């Protein structure tokens, strides 16, 4: 792949999505930032044209996602990489919780990944191949109290990647998952103020792993789930 690859990042206006976009852009890629919220002012400042900002896209809606990626392809001339960062977290105990939270977690974490993958594959095939990197969660390996809906949905992301990697392994498309530990984000600091933040994974460090999996050096890696735990 050339250094002028076009990289689509979902959930791109969040902390991790922005870090991933900056890493790719710094390496010479043209990035397409897609999110369900409107593009904030900092995104316009950090990612001017020829980068592409697509806000207000419901990433759990197949038609909306497909339309956004088609628009991105028309603007850039083709798409080479998809990084599915879009997702969310809700903590609740099962007995006292709401079933709607399970629907919300599956829509935000798993359905967005499924929809994104379905939308990107035709574009990658048109380019003769490409890369898909999905963001799972290290916590999905063993759920703790209050994390059932979140970890179940994130486990689904890992299984999705494995299945899709098998489907596409003869089409020059790799599909991998990264499984981060606790990320050093403002929300996590607010939720866990007594934690040792220095042990958490920096978003930029996780972005480095994503960039590697999307690059030529990882061309033989597919169906993998890479733990990125820092010192946590």
TAGI-V226435 format. One line per field, one symbol per residue. psi: psi as a letter, one per 20 degrees, with the letter a starting at -180 (. if undefined). Layout:
psi->???
//
This chain:
psi->qrikqppppqkijrggghggghgghhjjqpqoopriqqprhhghghmrqjrppnrkpoiioggggghghgggghhijqphqponhparpppqqghiaphhhgggghgggghhggggghhhghhghhijraqppqocphiihoqrpijggghghhhhgghgggghhhhjhjjkpqprqqnqbpqnqhghghhmhjrnhiirpphhghhhgggghirhikhjoqjqoopnick.
//
